[in-house]
Amino acid sequence: MHYVHKKPTFQTNVKLPYKSIYQSDSCEIYEYQHFNLVSDKSKDCVFCAQANEIILESALAYAVWDRFPVSKGHALIITKSHKASYFDLSLEEQISLTIITNKLKKLIDELYSPDGYNVGVNVNEAAGQTINHVHIHLIPRYKGDVLNPIGGVRNIIAEKGDYTKSL
């Protein structure tokens, strides 16, 4: 918990692109600059030039509400580094995405009380990726939001959704 701002803080072993205001053998403290205000980001990428309100943030990732939500509470967890594929991320970046996803799920539970979730990452155009910057969709699901939810993410290919027909 941050002493002054009373906000949760995250411990990490990465060098941040912020001005260092204190450094010792065991820690470094940075002058915080909100991710939306960092000026050296690519303006060609909608996520690098992000203007949405940040819901949660760590040193390596942040979360925003989806601009085109599939359901109430649909959010995106986005890496701060501009990489196209989830599989190009470092282990630390993947872990940061997971931490933010778990914290965001708790927040969405409190705000919207969904009945379930779909969690998804699109990698490459064939899988539906339209923005070449790694992001995870956290989609709250509600009873009755589709006629037949069987198969969940399998419904990406419609005829493969209800695998129970072949049982």
C-alpha positions in Angstrom: 0.0 0.0 0.0 1.4 3.4 -1.0 2.0 5.4 2.1 0.8 8.8 0.8 -1.7 7.9 -2.0 -3.2 4.8 -0.2 -3.2 2.9 -3.4 -1.9 -0.7 -3.9 1.6 -0.8 -5.2 3.5 -3.6 -7.0 7.0 -4.8 -6.5 9.0 -5.6 -9.6 12.5 -6.3 -10.8 12.5 -4.2 -14.0 14.1 -0.8 -14.9 11.3 1.7 -15.5 11.5 4.6 -18.0 10.9 7.2 -15.3 13.2 9.6 -13.5 14.9 8.0 -10.6 14.5 10.0 -7.4 16.2 7.5 -5.0 18.4 4.5 -5.4 20.1 2.1 -3.0 21.5 -1.4 -3.2 18.0 -2.9 -2.5 15.6 -0.5 -4.2 15.0 2.3 -6.6 12.2 4.8 -6.3 10.9 6.6 -9.4 9.1 9.8 -10.0 5.8 8.4 -11.2 4.4 9.5 -14.5 1.0 8.3 -15.5 1.2 5.9 -18.4 -1.2 8.0 -20.5 1.2 10.9 -20.2 4.4 9.2 -21.2 5.4 11.1 -24.4 7.8 8.7 -26.2 5.1 6.1 -27.1 4.1 5.2 -30.7 1.1 7.3 -31.8 0.5 4.8 -34.6 -0.8 2.2 -32.1 -4.2 2.9 -30.5 -3.0 1.2 -27.3 0.3 3.1 -27.2 -1.6 6.4 -27.6 -4.3 5.2 -25.1 -6.5 8.0 -23.9 -9.0 5.8 -22.0 -9.2 6.0 -18.3 -6.9 3.4 -16.8 -8.6 1.1 -14.3 -5.6 -0.7 -13.0 -1.9 -0.5 -13.7 1.4 -2.2 -12.9 4.9 -1.5 -14.1 4.4 -3.6 -17.2 0.6 -3.7 -17.9 -2.6 -1.7 -17.5 -6.4 -2.3 -17.9 -9.1 -0.2 -19.5 -12.7 -0.7 -20.3 -13.2 -1.9 -23.9 -14.5 0.8 -26.2 -16.7 -1.7 -28.0 -17.9 -4.0 -25.1 -19.4 -7.4 -25.8 -21.0 -7.2 -22.4 -21.3 -5.0 -19.3 -17.8 -4.8 -17.7 -15.8 -6.0 -20.8 -12.3 -4.8 -20.2 -8.8 -5.1 -21.8 -5.5 -5.9 -20.1 -2.7 -4.4 -22.2 1.0 -4.6 -22.1 2.9 -1.3 -21.9 5.6 -2.7 -24.3 4.5 -2.6 -27.9 4.7 -6.3 -29.0 2.3 -8.0 -31.3 2.2 -11.5 -30.0 1.6 -12.8 -26.5 4.3 -15.4 -27.2 6.9 -12.6 -27.7 6.4 -11.3 -24.1 8.8 -12.0 -21.4 7.7 -14.2 -18.5 7.6 -11.1 -16.3 5.2 -9.4 -18.8 3.0 -12.5 -19.0 2.9 -12.6 -15.2 2.0 -8.9 -15.0 -0.9 -9.5 -17.4 -2.1 -12.4 -15.2 -1.9 -10.3 -12.0 -3.9 -7.4 -13.5 -6.4 -9.9 -15.0 -7.0 -11.4 -11.5 -7.3 -8.0 -9.8 -9.7 -6.8 -12.5 -11.9 -9.8 -12.2 -12.4 -9.0 -8.5 -13.3 -5.4 -9.4 -15.8 -6.5 -12.1 -17.3 -9.0 -9.7 -17.9 -6.1 -7.2 -19.3 -3.7 -9.9 -21.4 -6.1 -12.1 -21.8 -9.5 -10.4 -21.4 -11.5 -13.6 -22.3 -15.2 -13.7 -19.1 -16.2 -15.6 -16.2 -15.0 -17.7 -14.5 -15.6 -21.0 -10.8 -14.7 -21.1 -9.1 -14.4 -24.5 -6.1 -13.4 -26.4 -6.1 -13.1 -30.2 -2.7 -13.8 -31.8 -2.3 -12.9 -35.5 -4.9 -12.0 -38.1 -6.1 -15.6 -38.6 -7.2 -15.6 -35.0 -9.0 -12.3 -35.2 -6.3 -9.9 -33.9 -7.0 -6.5 -35.3 -4.7 -4.4 -33.2 -1.1 -5.6 -33.3 -0.4 -4.9 -29.6 -0.8 -7.7 -27.0 -4.1 -7.4 -25.0 -6.3 -9.8 -23.1 -10.1 -9.6 -23.3 -11.8 -10.1 -19.9 -15.5 -10.6 -20.8 -18.1 -11.0 -18.1 -20.9 -13.3 -19.0 -24.4 -13.3 -17.7 -27.1 -16.0 -17.7 -29.2 -15.7 -20.8 -26.8 -13.4 -22.7 -26.7 -16.1 -25.5 -29.2 -18.9 -26.2 -26.7 -21.7 -25.7 -23.4 -21.0 -24.0 -22.1 -24.6 -24.3 -18.6 -24.6 -25.8 -17.7 -21.1 -24.7 -14.7 -20.0 -26.6 -15.1 -23.0 -29.0 -17.9 -20.9 -30.6 -15.2 -18.9 -32.3 -15.7 -21.5 -35.0 -19.5 -21.8 -34.8 -20.0 -25.4 -35.9 -17.4 -26.5 -33.3 -19.1 -24.8 -30.3 -21.5 -27.5 -29.1 -19.1 -30.5 -28.8 -21.7 -32.3 -26.6 -23.7 -33.3 -29.7 -20.9 -35.8 -30.6 -20.9 -37.5 -27.1 
